[in-house]
Every structure is written in structure tokens, then in C-alpha cells.
């Protein structure tokens, strides 16, 4: 189940916060995460979201 989501995530390769996170997904263990691509280097960035 993927939903649209906007926010920032930390890019490990660039060592900076980047935006946008493109989609919200739910992992198999039930944890919600925002996933997207870094606009500078193209690395996948992930942000763990709260339960609410």
C-alpha cells in the first residue's frame, strides 16, 4: 500500500537532509516508512514514520 507523502529524509551519501520523500509504504513488519530518491545523487532515502 503506497500513498503520497511529502517530507525530508537524510541522505547518507550526501550527508544532508533532502526532500521530497515520494511515497509512504508499510513494510512487512508493520513499520511505516517514507521512501524516495535523493535529487542530487539518486540514492534511495528512507525515513521511518510514527504510528499516528
Phi, psi and omega per residue, in radians:
X1 nan 1.881 -3.141
X2 -1.921 2.321 3.110
X3 -2.195 2.716 3.081
X4 -1.221 2.502 -3.116
X5 -2.703 2.395 3.079
X6 -2.026 2.388 3.121
X7 3.075 -3.035 3.138
X8 -1.960 2.696 3.057
X9 -2.484 2.730 -3.132
X10 -1.524 2.174 3.080
X11 -1.585 2.072 -3.093
X12 -1.216 -0.599 -3.110
X13 -1.248 -0.774 3.139
X14 -1.461 -0.326 -3.068
X15 1.022 0.802 3.133
X16 -2.680 2.764 3.055
X17 -1.370 2.345 -3.128
X18 -2.225 2.736 3.045
X19 -2.403 2.781 0.037
X20 -1.705 2.788 2.885
X21 -1.527 2.225 -2.955
X22 -1.480 -0.573 -3.047
X23 -2.599 2.756 3.076
X24 -1.930 2.282 -3.128
X25 -2.243 2.805 3.058
X26 -2.009 2.138 -3.134
X27 -1.277 2.958 -3.092
X28 -1.138 -0.426 3.122
X29 -1.520 0.092 3.083
X30 1.611 -0.038 -3.122
X31 -1.404 2.323 3.120
X32 -1.555 2.379 -3.105
X33 -2.426 2.557 2.977
X34 -1.728 2.276 -3.117
X35 -2.206 2.598 3.102
X36 -2.978 -2.995 3.125
X37 -2.000 2.457 3.042
X38 -1.186 2.230 -3.116
X39 -1.220 -0.292 -3.101
X40 -1.575 -0.921 -3.029
X41 -1.918 -0.226 3.089
X42 1.503 0.068 3.121
X43 -1.267 2.552 3.064
X44 -1.234 2.242 3.091
X45 -1.992 2.525 -3.069
X46 -2.320 2.480 3.026
X47 -2.319 2.213 3.097
X48 -1.381 2.252 -3.087
X49 -1.755 2.803 3.122
X50 -1.284 3.067 -3.102
X51 -1.369 -0.384 -3.064
X52 -1.378 nan nan
